[in-house]
């Protein structure tokens, strides 16, 4: 997976950590933790340019467009699940 900050810079915001969890070939699971005091947005894209995202959810709520980013509230851990075609 590739991560970008809300302004498009590569990488995670300085107060956000990501843990990539082993999953199946067709699913990516990432846990994010925001240790900061403000909400952060992380844009996520598959690391394989031929990969196509079928669906995604953040803490079991559907995410319609990953390229717009996922919101991570301060002091929170969230789980992002991405299903690939």
PDB file of N, CA, C and O in Angstrom:
ATOM      1  N   UNK A   1       0.846  -1.171   0.000  1.00  0.00           N
ATOM      2  CA  UNK A   1       0.000   0.000   0.000  1.00  0.00           C
ATOM      3  C   UNK A   1       0.895   1.239   0.000  1.00  0.00           C
ATOM      4  O   UNK A   1       2.016   1.228   0.510  1.00  0.00           O
ATOM      5  N   UNK A   2       0.363   2.291  -0.584  1.00  0.00           N
ATOM      6  CA  UNK A   2       1.060   3.577  -0.570  1.00  0.00           C
ATOM      7  C   UNK A   2       0.178   4.573   0.170  1.00  0.00           C
ATOM      8  O   UNK A   2      -1.045   4.581   0.026  1.00  0.00           O
ATOM      9  N   UNK A   3       0.831   5.406   0.962  1.00  0.00           N
ATOM     10  CA  UNK A   3       0.117   6.382   1.774  1.00  0.00           C
ATOM     11  C   UNK A   3       0.525   7.790   1.352  1.00  0.00           C
ATOM     12  O   UNK A   3       1.684   8.045   1.024  1.00  0.00           O
ATOM     13  N   UNK A   4      -0.443   8.689   1.368  1.00  0.00           N
ATOM     14  CA  UNK A   4      -0.189  10.101   1.095  1.00  0.00           C
ATOM     15  C   UNK A   4      -0.949  10.931   2.121  1.00  0.00           C
ATOM     16  O   UNK A   4      -2.012  10.543   2.604  1.00  0.00           O
ATOM     17  N   UNK A   5      -0.376  12.071   2.434  1.00  0.00           N
ATOM     18  CA  UNK A   5      -1.019  12.987   3.359  1.00  0.00           C
ATOM     19  C   UNK A   5      -2.125  13.743   2.628  1.00  0.00           C
ATOM     20  O   UNK A   5      -2.224  13.665   1.403  1.00  0.00           O
ATOM     21  N   UNK A   6      -2.940  14.461   3.356  1.00  0.00           N
ATOM     22  CA  UNK A   6      -4.089  15.171   2.777  1.00  0.00           C
ATOM     23  C   UNK A   6      -3.662  16.137   1.673  1.00  0.00           C
ATOM     24  O   UNK A   6      -4.409  16.349   0.717  1.00  0.00           O
ATOM     25  N   UNK A   7      -2.476  16.724   1.793  1.00  0.00           N
ATOM     26  CA  UNK A   7      -2.009  17.683   0.784  1.00  0.00           C
ATOM     27  C   UNK A   7      -1.290  17.007  -0.388  1.00  0.00           C
ATOM     28  O   UNK A   7      -0.766  17.690  -1.268  1.00  0.00           O
ATOM     29  N   UNK A   8      -1.264  15.665  -0.403  1.00  0.00           N
ATOM     30  CA  UNK A   8      -0.658  14.937  -1.519  1.00  0.00           C
ATOM     31  C   UNK A   8       0.774  14.497  -1.315  1.00  0.00           C
ATOM     32  O   UNK A   8       1.301  13.722  -2.113  1.00  0.00           O
ATOM     33  N   UNK A   9       1.425  14.982  -0.249  1.00  0.00           N
ATOM     34  CA  UNK A   9       2.810  14.548   0.009  1.00  0.00           C
ATOM     35  C   UNK A   9       2.837  13.064   0.339  1.00  0.00           C
ATOM     36  O   UNK A   9       1.959  12.572   1.048  1.00  0.00           O
ATOM     37  N   UNK A  10       3.846  12.335  -0.173  1.00  0.00           N
ATOM     38  CA  UNK A  10       3.949  10.909   0.126  1.00  0.00           C
ATOM     39  C   UNK A  10       4.194  10.651   1.608  1.00  0.00           C
ATOM     40  O   UNK A  10       4.804  11.466   2.301  1.00  0.00           O
ATOM     41  N   UNK A  11       3.717   9.523   2.075  1.00  0.00           N
ATOM     42  CA  UNK A  11       3.941   9.112   3.456  1.00  0.00           C
ATOM     43  C   UNK A  11       2.777   9.445   4.371  1.00  0.00           C
ATOM     44  O   UNK A  11       1.794  10.072   3.976  1.00  0.00           O
ATOM     45  N   UNK A  12       2.928   9.002   5.602  1.00  0.00           N
ATOM     46  CA  UNK A  12       1.906   9.234   6.624  1.00  0.00           C
ATOM     47  C   UNK A  12       2.132  10.565   7.320  1.00  0.00           C
ATOM     48  O   UNK A  12       3.267  11.037   7.383  1.00  0.00           O
ATOM     49  N   UNK A  13       1.074  11.185   7.845  1.00  0.00           N
ATOM     50  CA  UNK A  13       1.263  12.352   8.704  1.00  0.00           C
ATOM     51  C   UNK A  13       2.129  11.963   9.898  1.00  0.00           C
ATOM     52  O   UNK A  13       2.139  10.799  10.297  1.00  0.00           O
ATOM     53  N   UNK A  14       2.853  12.920  10.472  1.00  0.00           N
ATOM     54  CA  UNK A  14       3.837  12.592  11.518  1.00  0.00           C
ATOM     55  C   UNK A  14       3.239  11.932  12.761  1.00  0.00           C
ATOM     56  O   UNK A  14       3.941  11.197  13.455  1.00  0.00           O
ATOM     57  N   UNK A  15       1.974  12.173  13.055  1.00  0.00           N
ATOM     58  CA  UNK A  15       1.364  11.582  14.253  1.00  0.00           C
ATOM     59  C   UNK A  15       0.571  10.304  13.974  1.00  0.00           C
ATOM     60  O   UNK A  15      -0.118   9.800  14.861  1.00  0.00           O
ATOM     61  N   UNK A  16       0.662   9.779  12.758  1.00  0.00           N
ATOM     62  CA  UNK A  16      -0.101   8.589  12.387  1.00  0.00           C
ATOM     63  C   UNK A  16       0.840   7.418  12.131  1.00  0.00           C
ATOM     64  O   UNK A  16       1.840   7.542  11.424  1.00  0.00           O
ATOM     65  N   UNK A  17       0.496   6.281  12.725  1.00  0.00           N
ATOM     66  CA  UNK A  17       1.234   5.032  12.490  1.00  0.00           C
ATOM     67  C   UNK A  17       0.313   4.070  11.756  1.00  0.00           C
ATOM     68  O   UNK A  17      -0.905   4.102  11.930  1.00  0.00           O
ATOM     69  N   UNK A  18       0.913   3.206  10.926  1.00  0.00           N
ATOM     70  CA  UNK A  18       0.135   2.217  10.184  1.00  0.00           C
ATOM     71  C   UNK A  18       0.719   0.836  10.431  1.00  0.00           C
ATOM     72  O   UNK A  18       1.937   0.659  10.452  1.00  0.00           O
ATOM     73  N   UNK A  19      -0.156  -0.132  10.615  1.00  0.00           N
ATOM     74  CA  UNK A  19       0.243  -1.531  10.784  1.00  0.00           C
ATOM     75  C   UNK A  19      -0.470  -2.334   9.719  1.00  0.00           C
ATOM     76  O   UNK A  19      -1.697  -2.435   9.719  1.00  0.00           O
ATOM     77  N   UNK A  20       0.305  -2.906   8.812  1.00  0.00           N
ATOM     78  CA  UNK A  20      -0.244  -3.738   7.746  1.00  0.00           C
ATOM     79  C   UNK A  20      -0.371  -5.152   8.280  1.00  0.00           C
ATOM     80  O   UNK A  20       0.615  -5.738   8.726  1.00  0.00           O
ATOM     81  N   UNK A  21      -1.578  -5.706   8.239  1.00  0.00           N
ATOM     82  CA  UNK A  21      -1.824  -7.040   8.771  1.00  0.00           C
ATOM     83  C   UNK A  21      -1.892  -8.063   7.646  1.00  0.00           C
ATOM     84  O   UNK A  21      -2.454  -7.780   6.588  1.00  0.00           O
ATOM     85  N   UNK A  22      -1.331  -9.241   7.858  1.00  0.00           N
ATOM     86  CA  UNK A  22      -1.419 -10.280   6.829  1.00  0.00           C
ATOM     87  C   UNK A  22      -2.879 -10.637   6.564  1.00  0.00           C
ATOM     88  O   UNK A  22      -3.690 -10.746   7.484  1.00  0.00           O
ATOM     89  N   UNK A  23      -3.181 -10.812   5.316  1.00  0.00           N
ATOM     90  CA  UNK A  23      -4.539 -11.176   4.931  1.00  0.00           C
ATOM     91  C   UNK A  23      -4.484 -12.062   3.710  1.00  0.00           C
ATOM     92  O   UNK A  23      -3.440 -12.630   3.388  1.00  0.00           O
ATOM     93  N   UNK A  24      -5.584 -12.176   3.046  1.00  0.00           N
ATOM     94  CA  UNK A  24      -5.632 -12.998   1.844  1.00  0.00           C
ATOM     95  C   UNK A  24      -5.076 -12.212   0.659  1.00  0.00           C
ATOM     96  O   UNK A  24      -4.781 -11.022   0.766  1.00  0.00           O
ATOM     97  N   UNK A  25      -4.942 -12.893  -0.452  1.00  0.00           N
ATOM     98  CA  UNK A  25      -4.444 -12.273  -1.678  1.00  0.00           C
ATOM     99  C   UNK A  25      -5.375 -11.168  -2.157  1.00  0.00           C
ATOM    100  O   UNK A  25      -4.928 -10.211  -2.790  1.00  0.00           O
ATOM    101  N   UNK A  26      -6.647 -11.290  -1.863  1.00  0.00           N
ATOM    102  CA  UNK A  26      -7.660 -10.348  -2.344  1.00  0.00           C
ATOM    103  C   UNK A  26      -8.078  -9.307  -1.309  1.00  0.00           C
ATOM    104  O   UNK A  26      -8.988  -8.520  -1.568  1.00  0.00           O
ATOM    105  N   UNK A  27      -7.438  -9.286  -0.149  1.00  0.00           N
ATOM    106  CA  UNK A  27      -7.827  -8.335   0.889  1.00  0.00           C
ATOM    107  C   UNK A  27      -6.595  -7.728   1.539  1.00  0.00           C
ATOM    108  O   UNK A  27      -5.617  -8.422   1.815  1.00  0.00           O
ATOM    109  N   UNK A  28      -6.652  -6.430   1.778  1.00  0.00           N
ATOM    110  CA  UNK A  28      -5.595  -5.719   2.500  1.00  0.00           C
ATOM    111  C   UNK A  28      -6.212  -5.168   3.783  1.00  0.00           C
ATOM    112  O   UNK A  28      -7.295  -4.585   3.755  1.00  0.00           O
ATOM    113  N   UNK A  29      -5.522  -5.352   4.901  1.00  0.00           N
ATOM    114  CA  UNK A  29      -6.016  -4.856   6.188  1.00  0.00           C
ATOM    115  C   UNK A  29      -4.926  -3.980   6.800  1.00  0.00           C
ATOM    116  O   UNK A  29      -3.783  -4.407   6.961  1.00  0.00           O
ATOM    117  N   UNK A  30      -5.303  -2.750   7.137  1.00  0.00           N
ATOM    118  CA  UNK A  30      -4.358  -1.810   7.727  1.00  0.00           C
ATOM    119  C   UNK A  30      -5.003  -1.179   8.948  1.00  0.00           C
ATOM    120  O   UNK A  30      -6.145  -0.725   8.890  1.00  0.00           O
ATOM    121  N   UNK A  31      -4.268  -1.152  10.051  1.00  0.00           N
ATOM    122  CA  UNK A  31      -4.729  -0.430  11.244  1.00  0.00           C
ATOM    123  C   UNK A  31      -3.926   0.864  11.327  1.00  0.00           C
ATOM    124  O   UNK A  31      -2.702   0.864  11.198  1.00  0.00           O
ATOM    125  N   UNK A  32      -4.634   1.955  11.544  1.00  0.00           N
ATOM    126  CA  UNK A  32      -4.010   3.259  11.708  1.00  0.00           C
ATOM    127  C   UNK A  32      -4.220   3.731  13.141  1.00  0.00           C
ATOM    128  O   UNK A  32      -5.268   3.487  13.738  1.00  0.00           O
ATOM    129  N   UNK A  33      -3.214   4.408  13.687  1.00  0.00           N
ATOM    130  CA  UNK A  33      -3.325   5.014  15.013  1.00  0.00           C
ATOM    131  C   UNK A  33      -2.905   6.473  14.909  1.00  0.00           C
ATOM    132  O   UNK A  33      -1.823   6.779  14.407  1.00  0.00           O
ATOM    133  N   UNK A  34      -3.756   7.366  15.381  1.00  0.00           N
ATOM    134  CA  UNK A  34      -3.456   8.796  15.390  1.00  0.00           C
ATOM    135  C   UNK A  34      -3.150   9.209  16.819  1.00  0.00           C
ATOM    136  O   UNK A  34      -4.052   9.310  17.650  1.00  0.00           O
ATOM    137  N   UNK A  35      -1.886   9.445  17.101  1.00  0.00           N
ATOM    138  CA  UNK A  35      -1.486   9.843  18.459  1.00  0.00           C
ATOM    139  C   UNK A  35      -1.545  11.353  18.662  1.00  0.00           C
ATOM    140  O   UNK A  35      -1.265  11.849  19.754  1.00  0.00           O
ATOM    141  N   UNK A  36      -1.905  12.070  17.625  1.00  0.00           N
ATOM    142  CA  UNK A  36      -1.934  13.526  17.687  1.00  0.00           C
ATOM    143  C   UNK A  36      -3.183  14.071  18.348  1.00  0.00           C
ATOM    144  O   UNK A  36      -4.014  13.331  18.875  1.00  0.00           O
ATOM    145  N   UNK A  37      -3.288  15.397  18.303  1.00  0.00           N
ATOM    146  CA  UNK A  37      -4.418  16.086  18.925  1.00  0.00           C
ATOM    147  C   UNK A  37      -5.416  16.622  17.907  1.00  0.00           C
ATOM    148  O   UNK A  37      -6.389  17.281  18.271  1.00  0.00           O
ATOM    149  N   UNK A  38      -5.169  16.335  16.619  1.00  0.00           N
ATOM    150  CA  UNK A  38      -6.116  16.787  15.588  1.00  0.00           C
ATOM    151  C   UNK A  38      -6.391  15.656  14.616  1.00  0.00           C
ATOM    152  O   UNK A  38      -5.594  14.730  14.468  1.00  0.00           O
ATOM    153  N   UNK A  39      -7.529  15.748  13.963  1.00  0.00           N
ATOM    154  CA  UNK A  39      -7.900  14.754  12.959  1.00  0.00           C
ATOM    155  C   UNK A  39      -6.885  14.759  11.824  1.00  0.00           C
ATOM    156  O   UNK A  39      -6.388  15.816  11.434  1.00  0.00           O
ATOM    157  N   UNK A  40      -6.580  13.588  11.299  1.00  0.00           N
ATOM    158  CA  UNK A  40      -5.674  13.456  10.164  1.00  0.00           C
ATOM    159  C   UNK A  40      -6.389  12.722   9.039  1.00  0.00           C
ATOM    160  O   UNK A  40      -7.286  11.915   9.280  1.00  0.00           O
ATOM    161  N   UNK A  41      -5.983  13.009   7.816  1.00  0.00           N
ATOM    162  CA  UNK A  41      -6.517  12.321   6.646  1.00  0.00           C
ATOM    163  C   UNK A  41      -5.371  11.605   5.956  1.00  0.00           C
ATOM    164  O   UNK A  41      -4.312  12.187   5.720  1.00  0.00           O
ATOM    165  N   UNK A  42      -5.591  10.327   5.632  1.00  0.00           N
ATOM    166  CA  UNK A  42      -4.594   9.528   4.926  1.00  0.00           C
ATOM    167  C   UNK A  42      -5.228   9.016   3.641  1.00  0.00           C
ATOM    168  O   UNK A  42      -6.303   8.416   3.660  1.00  0.00           O
ATOM    169  N   UNK A  43      -4.553   9.258   2.534  1.00  0.00           N
ATOM    170  CA  UNK A  43      -4.982   8.708   1.243  1.00  0.00           C
ATOM    171  C   UNK A  43      -4.252   7.391   1.036  1.00  0.00           C
ATOM    172  O   UNK A  43      -3.051   7.296   1.290  1.00  0.00           O
ATOM    173  N   UNK A  44      -4.961   6.394   0.583  1.00  0.00           N
ATOM    174  CA  UNK A  44      -4.408   5.050   0.439  1.00  0.00           C
ATOM    175  C   UNK A  44      -4.607   4.583  -1.002  1.00  0.00           C
ATOM    176  O   UNK A  44      -5.697   4.712  -1.560  1.00  0.00           O
ATOM    177  N   UNK A  45      -3.537   4.035  -1.600  1.00  0.00           N
ATOM    178  CA  UNK A  45      -3.636   3.446  -2.932  1.00  0.00           C
ATOM    179  C   UNK A  45      -2.913   2.105  -2.931  1.00  0.00           C
ATOM    180  O   UNK A  45      -1.920   1.936  -2.222  1.00  0.00           O
ATOM    181  N   UNK A  46      -3.403   1.152  -3.718  1.00  0.00           N
ATOM    182  CA  UNK A  46      -2.725  -0.142  -3.808  1.00  0.00           C
ATOM    183  C   UNK A  46      -1.312   0.039  -4.361  1.00  0.00           C
ATOM    184  O   UNK A  46      -1.074   0.915  -5.192  1.00  0.00           O
ATOM    185  N   UNK A  47      -0.386  -0.786  -3.901  1.00  0.00           N
ATOM    186  CA  UNK A  47       0.995  -0.675  -4.365  1.00  0.00           C
ATOM    187  C   UNK A  47       1.203  -1.291  -5.737  1.00  0.00           C
ATOM    188  O   UNK A  47       2.248  -1.073  -6.350  1.00  0.00           O
ATOM    189  N   UNK A  48       0.264  -2.036  -6.225  1.00  0.00           N
ATOM    190  CA  UNK A  48       0.342  -2.656  -7.532  1.00  0.00           C
ATOM    191  C   UNK A  48      -0.547  -1.844  -8.473  1.00  0.00           C
ATOM    192  O   UNK A  48      -1.759  -1.773  -8.267  1.00  0.00           O
ATOM    193  N   UNK A  49       0.032  -1.242  -9.489  1.00  0.00           N
ATOM    194  CA  UNK A  49      -0.742  -0.361 -10.369  1.00  0.00           C
ATOM    195  C   UNK A  49      -1.839  -1.104 -11.119  1.00  0.00           C
ATOM    196  O   UNK A  49      -2.779  -0.476 -11.606  1.00  0.00           O
ATOM    197  N   UNK A  50      -1.741  -2.419 -11.222  1.00  0.00           N
ATOM    198  CA  UNK A  50      -2.786  -3.191 -11.893  1.00  0.00           C
ATOM    199  C   UNK A  50      -3.893  -3.616 -10.928  1.00  0.00           C
ATOM    200  O   UNK A  50      -4.908  -4.166 -11.354  1.00  0.00           O
ATOM    201  N   UNK A  51      -3.706  -3.368  -9.657  1.00  0.00           N
ATOM    202  CA  UNK A  51      -4.712  -3.761  -8.664  1.00  0.00           C
ATOM    203  C   UNK A  51      -5.937  -2.858  -8.786  1.00  0.00           C
ATOM    204  O   UNK A  51      -5.820  -1.650  -8.997  1.00  0.00           O
ATOM    205  N   UNK A  52      -7.098  -3.461  -8.652  1.00  0.00           N
ATOM    206  CA  UNK A  52      -8.357  -2.725  -8.711  1.00  0.00           C
ATOM    207  C   UNK A  52      -9.095  -2.947  -7.396  1.00  0.00           C
ATOM    208  O   UNK A  52      -9.308  -4.083  -6.974  1.00  0.00           O
ATOM    209  N   UNK A  53      -9.479  -1.850  -6.758  1.00  0.00           N
ATOM    210  CA  UNK A  53     -10.204  -1.928  -5.490  1.00  0.00           C
ATOM    211  C   UNK A  53     -11.672  -2.229  -5.783  1.00  0.00           C
ATOM    212  O   UNK A  53     -12.330  -1.500  -6.525  1.00  0.00           O
ATOM    213  N   UNK A  54     -12.170  -3.305  -5.196  1.00  0.00           N
ATOM    214  CA  UNK A  54     -13.586  -3.666  -5.342  1.00  0.00           C
ATOM    215  C   UNK A  54     -14.431  -2.915  -4.325  1.00  0.00           C
ATOM    216  O   UNK A  54     -15.484  -2.374  -4.662  1.00  0.00           O
ATOM    217  N   UNK A  55     -13.962  -2.882  -3.068  1.00  0.00           N
ATOM    218  CA  UNK A  55     -14.674  -2.171  -2.007  1.00  0.00           C
ATOM    219  C   UNK A  55     -13.723  -1.960  -0.835  1.00  0.00           C
ATOM    220  O   UNK A  55     -12.675  -2.598  -0.734  1.00  0.00           O
ATOM    221  N   UNK A  56     -14.118  -1.055   0.040  1.00  0.00           N
ATOM    222  CA  UNK A  56     -13.316  -0.790   1.235  1.00  0.00           C
ATOM    223  C   UNK A  56     -14.245  -0.343   2.356  1.00  0.00           C
ATOM    224  O   UNK A  56     -15.312   0.221   2.112  1.00  0.00           O
ATOM    225  N   UNK A  57     -13.820  -0.606   3.587  1.00  0.00           N
ATOM    226  CA  UNK A  57     -14.562  -0.087   4.731  1.00  0.00           C
ATOM    227  C   UNK A  57     -13.602   0.296   5.840  1.00  0.00           C
ATOM    228  O   UNK A  57     -12.531  -0.289   5.999  1.00  0.00           O
ATOM    229  N   UNK A  58     -14.012   1.283   6.593  1.00  0.00           N
ATOM    230  CA  UNK A  58     -13.242   1.782   7.725  1.00  0.00           C
ATOM    231  C   UNK A  58     -14.072   1.529   8.968  1.00  0.00           C
ATOM    232  O   UNK A  58     -15.140   2.117   9.142  1.00  0.00           O
ATOM    233  N   UNK A  59     -13.582   0.656   9.827  1.00  0.00           N
ATOM    234  CA  UNK A  59     -14.341   0.252  11.025  1.00  0.00           C
ATOM    235  C   UNK A  59     -15.763  -0.180  10.664  1.00  0.00           C
ATOM    236  O   UNK A  59     -16.734   0.195  11.321  1.00  0.00           O
ATOM    237  N   UNK A  60     -15.855  -0.982   9.599  1.00  0.00           N
ATOM    238  CA  UNK A  60     -17.109  -1.568   9.107  1.00  0.00           C
ATOM    239  C   UNK A  60     -18.072  -0.576   8.456  1.00  0.00           C
ATOM    240  O   UNK A  60     -19.229  -0.922   8.218  1.00  0.00           O
ATOM    241  N   UNK A  61     -17.630   0.639   8.164  1.00  0.00           N
ATOM    242  CA  UNK A  61     -18.438   1.606   7.423  1.00  0.00           C
ATOM    243  C   UNK A  61     -17.842   1.765   6.038  1.00  0.00           C
ATOM    244  O   UNK A  61     -16.637   1.982   5.917  1.00  0.00           O
ATOM    245  N   UNK A  62     -18.648   1.664   4.984  1.00  0.00           N
ATOM    246  CA  UNK A  62     -18.120   1.739   3.618  1.00  0.00           C
ATOM    247  C   UNK A  62     -17.367   3.041   3.336  1.00  0.00           C
ATOM    248  O   UNK A  62     -17.762   4.119   3.782  1.00  0.00           O
ATOM    249  N   UNK A  63     -16.281   2.911   2.591  1.00  0.00           N
ATOM    250  CA  UNK A  63     -15.507   4.051   2.105  1.00  0.00           C
ATOM    251  C   UNK A  63     -15.714   4.075   0.600  1.00  0.00           C
ATOM    252  O   UNK A  63     -15.400   3.105  -0.088  1.00  0.00           O
ATOM    253  N   UNK A  64     -16.238   5.172   0.091  1.00  0.00           N
ATOM    254  CA  UNK A  64     -16.568   5.205  -1.333  1.00  0.00           C
ATOM    255  C   UNK A  64     -15.351   5.494  -2.217  1.00  0.00           C
ATOM    256  O   UNK A  64     -15.197   4.869  -3.266  1.00  0.00           O
ATOM    257  N   UNK A  65     -14.489   6.424  -1.812  1.00  0.00           N
ATOM    258  CA  UNK A  65     -13.336   6.791  -2.641  1.00  0.00           C
ATOM    259  C   UNK A  65     -12.087   6.869  -1.759  1.00  0.00           C
ATOM    260  O   UNK A  65     -11.914   7.821  -0.998  1.00  0.00           O
ATOM    261  N   UNK A  66     -11.226   5.866  -1.868  1.00  0.00           N
ATOM    262  CA  UNK A  66     -10.009   5.846  -1.045  1.00  0.00           C
ATOM    263  C   UNK A  66      -9.067   7.001  -1.368  1.00  0.00           C
ATOM    264  O   UNK A  66      -8.366   7.497  -0.486  1.00  0.00           O
ATOM    265  N   UNK A  67      -9.048   7.429  -2.626  1.00  0.00           N
ATOM    266  CA  UNK A  67      -8.123   8.493  -3.019  1.00  0.00           C
ATOM    267  C   UNK A  67      -8.452   9.827  -2.345  1.00  0.00           C
ATOM    268  O   UNK A  67      -7.600  10.713  -2.277  1.00  0.00           O
ATOM    269  N   UNK A  68      -9.672   9.971  -1.851  1.00  0.00           N
ATOM    270  CA  UNK A  68     -10.034  11.186  -1.109  1.00  0.00           C
ATOM    271  C   UNK A  68      -9.537  11.121   0.324  1.00  0.00           C
ATOM    272  O   UNK A  68      -9.465  12.143   1.006  1.00  0.00           O
ATOM    273  N   UNK A  69      -9.194   9.927   0.784  1.00  0.00           N
ATOM    274  CA  UNK A  69      -8.608   9.767   2.108  1.00  0.00           C
ATOM    275  C   UNK A  69      -9.570   9.257   3.153  1.00  0.00           C
ATOM    276  O   UNK A  69     -10.788   9.377   3.025  1.00  0.00           O
ATOM    277  N   UNK A  70      -8.992   8.687   4.191  1.00  0.00           N
ATOM    278  CA  UNK A  70      -9.768   8.236   5.338  1.00  0.00           C
ATOM    279  C   UNK A  70      -9.437   9.150   6.515  1.00  0.00           C
ATOM    280  O   UNK A  70      -8.287   9.544   6.709  1.00  0.00           O
ATOM    281  N   UNK A  71     -10.442   9.469   7.277  1.00  0.00           N
ATOM    282  CA  UNK A  71     -10.279  10.370   8.425  1.00  0.00           C
ATOM    283  C   UNK A  71      -9.974   9.546   9.674  1.00  0.00           C
ATOM    284  O   UNK A  71     -10.636   8.551   9.967  1.00  0.00           O
ATOM    285  N   UNK A  72      -8.951   9.995  10.398  1.00  0.00           N
ATOM    286  CA  UNK A  72      -8.556   9.315  11.631  1.00  0.00           C
ATOM    287  C   UNK A  72      -8.602  10.341  12.752  1.00  0.00           C
ATOM    288  O   UNK A  72      -7.819  11.291  12.776  1.00  0.00           O
ATOM    289  N   UNK A  73      -9.525  10.137  13.673  1.00  0.00           N
ATOM    290  CA  UNK A  73      -9.693  11.068  14.789  1.00  0.00           C
ATOM    291  C   UNK A  73      -8.523  10.969  15.755  1.00  0.00           C
ATOM    292  O   UNK A  73      -7.852   9.938  15.802  1.00  0.00           O
ATOM    293  N   UNK A  74      -8.267  12.018  16.524  1.00  0.00           N
ATOM    294  CA  UNK A  74      -7.162  11.994  17.481  1.00  0.00           C
ATOM    295  C   UNK A  74      -7.342  10.906  18.539  1.00  0.00           C
ATOM    296  O   UNK A  74      -8.445  10.677  19.035  1.00  0.00           O
ATOM    297  N   UNK A  75      -6.231  10.242  18.873  1.00  0.00           N
ATOM    298  CA  UNK A  75      -6.256   9.228  19.920  1.00  0.00           C
ATOM    299  C   UNK A  75      -7.004   7.965  19.549  1.00  0.00           C
ATOM    300  O   UNK A  75      -7.371   7.191  20.433  1.00  0.00           O
ATOM    301  N   UNK A  76      -7.238   7.734  18.276  1.00  0.00           N
ATOM    302  CA  UNK A  76      -8.047   6.596  17.846  1.00  0.00           C
ATOM    303  C   UNK A  76      -7.245   5.602  17.023  1.00  0.00           C
ATOM    304  O   UNK A  76      -6.292   5.960  16.331  1.00  0.00           O
ATOM    305  N   UNK A  77      -7.659   4.349  17.117  1.00  0.00           N
ATOM    306  CA  UNK A  77      -7.192   3.284  16.240  1.00  0.00           C
ATOM    307  C   UNK A  77      -8.358   2.930  15.338  1.00  0.00           C
ATOM    308  O   UNK A  77      -9.471   2.710  15.816  1.00  0.00           O
ATOM    309  N   UNK A  78      -8.112   2.873  14.030  1.00  0.00           N
ATOM    310  CA  UNK A  78      -9.142   2.473  13.081  1.00  0.00           C
ATOM    311  C   UNK A  78      -8.597   1.358  12.197  1.00  0.00           C
ATOM    312  O   UNK A  78      -7.388   1.237  11.998  1.00  0.00           O
ATOM    313  N   UNK A  79      -9.510   0.548  11.673  1.00  0.00           N
ATOM    314  CA  UNK A  79      -9.109  -0.554  10.794  1.00  0.00           C
ATOM    315  C   UNK A  79      -9.698  -0.338   9.416  1.00  0.00           C
ATOM    316  O   UNK A  79     -10.907  -0.169   9.260  1.00  0.00           O
ATOM    317  N   UNK A  80      -8.825  -0.346   8.416  1.00  0.00           N
ATOM    318  CA  UNK A  80      -9.237  -0.202   7.034  1.00  0.00           C
ATOM    319  C   UNK A  80      -9.110  -1.553   6.339  1.00  0.00           C
ATOM    320  O   UNK A  80      -8.042  -2.165   6.359  1.00  0.00           O
ATOM    321  N   UNK A  81     -10.192  -2.019   5.728  1.00  0.00           N
ATOM    322  CA  UNK A  81     -10.188  -3.275   4.962  1.00  0.00           C
ATOM    323  C   UNK A  81     -10.462  -2.935   3.504  1.00  0.00           C
ATOM    324  O   UNK A  81     -11.446  -2.274   3.171  1.00  0.00           O
ATOM    325  N   UNK A  82      -9.564  -3.407   2.646  1.00  0.00           N
ATOM    326  CA  UNK A  82      -9.695  -3.158   1.220  1.00  0.00           C
ATOM    327  C   UNK A  82      -9.805  -4.500   0.521  1.00  0.00           C
ATOM    328  O   UNK A  82      -8.947  -5.368   0.685  1.00  0.00           O
ATOM    329  N   UNK A  83     -10.866  -4.668  -0.262  1.00  0.00           N
ATOM    330  CA  UNK A  83     -11.038  -5.894  -1.040  1.00  0.00           C
ATOM    331  C   UNK A  83     -10.696  -5.604  -2.483  1.00  0.00           C
ATOM    332  O   UNK A  83     -11.182  -4.636  -3.067  1.00  0.00           O
ATOM    333  N   UNK A  84      -9.850  -6.456  -3.060  1.00  0.00           N
ATOM    334  CA  UNK A  84      -9.354  -6.270  -4.415  1.00  0.00           C
ATOM    335  C   UNK A  84     -10.077  -7.202  -5.383  1.00  0.00           C
ATOM    336  O   UNK A  84     -10.566  -8.260  -4.988  1.00  0.00           O
ATOM    337  N   UNK A  85     -10.141  -6.805  -6.650  1.00  0.00           N
ATOM    338  CA  UNK A  85     -10.690  -7.666  -7.702  1.00  0.00           C
ATOM    339  C   UNK A  85      -9.634  -8.637  -8.171  1.00  0.00           C
ATOM    340  O   UNK A  85      -9.894  -9.452  -9.056  1.00  0.00           O
TER     341      UNK A  85
END
